[in-house]
Amino acid sequence: MCLGIPVKIVKKSGLQAETEVDGVRRTANLIMLPEAKPGDYVLLHAGFAIEVLDKKEAAIRLKLLRQLAESTD
């Protein structure tokens, strides 16, 4: 199974972005979403931003992922 994790773009330099979720920062490639900008939420999969999400949708998906993680403990 493949997962995309909602993350917030905190910095952008060309087609690279620094993203953050729950205090964890990751680099994301924006080749598929060159219009994405700091403050945007994106779906991150295998290091690539693949979809821009609104803040509400990102929060819903993160909540579901957290619930899934808790249920597997």
N, C-alpha and C positions, 0 to 999 in steps of 0.2 A: 504494500500500500504506500502511496506517495502522499505527503502532506505539504500544504502550503501554509505558512505561518503569517498572520497579519503582523506587520511591523510599521513603525512610524519613521519616516525619513527625517533625520536630524541635520544632516549636511549633504551637500551635493557638489561634486567636482566632475564636470563633463558627464560621462555616462556611468560614473561610480557614485554610490551613495553610502553614507554611514547611516545605519538604521538601528532602532532600539525597541525592545519589548521587555518589560519586567526588569529593567536595569541591565540587560544583556545587549551588547552592541555587536553588530555584524556588518560586513561590507556586502553591498548588493550591486549587481550589474543592472543598469537601466537600459540596456540596448533595445528591449522590447517596449519600454515606456519612457522615451526620451523627454516627454512632457511632464513627468513626475517631478515634484519640487519639495523642498523642505516643508514639513508640516503635513504632507500627504501620508495617508496610510496605504500600504501596498501589500499584496500577497507575495511572500518570498518563498521560492521553491528552488532548491539546489543552487542557491547563490544568485538567482535571477528574479527580479521583480516581474511578475506576470500579469498583475491586475491591480488597478487603482480601486481602493475601497473607500466609502465614506466612513466617517468616524463611528457612526452607529453600527454599521455592518461589521467593522473591525472588532468592536467591543463584543458583539454577539458571537462572532466566531472564536474569539479568545476565550470567552466564558465557556463555550462548548468544549474547546480543547482542554481547558482546565478541569472541567467535570469529567471528561474522558480519562485524563491522567489520574485523577483521584479514584476513579472506579477500578483502576487496574492495580492499585496498591494492595 
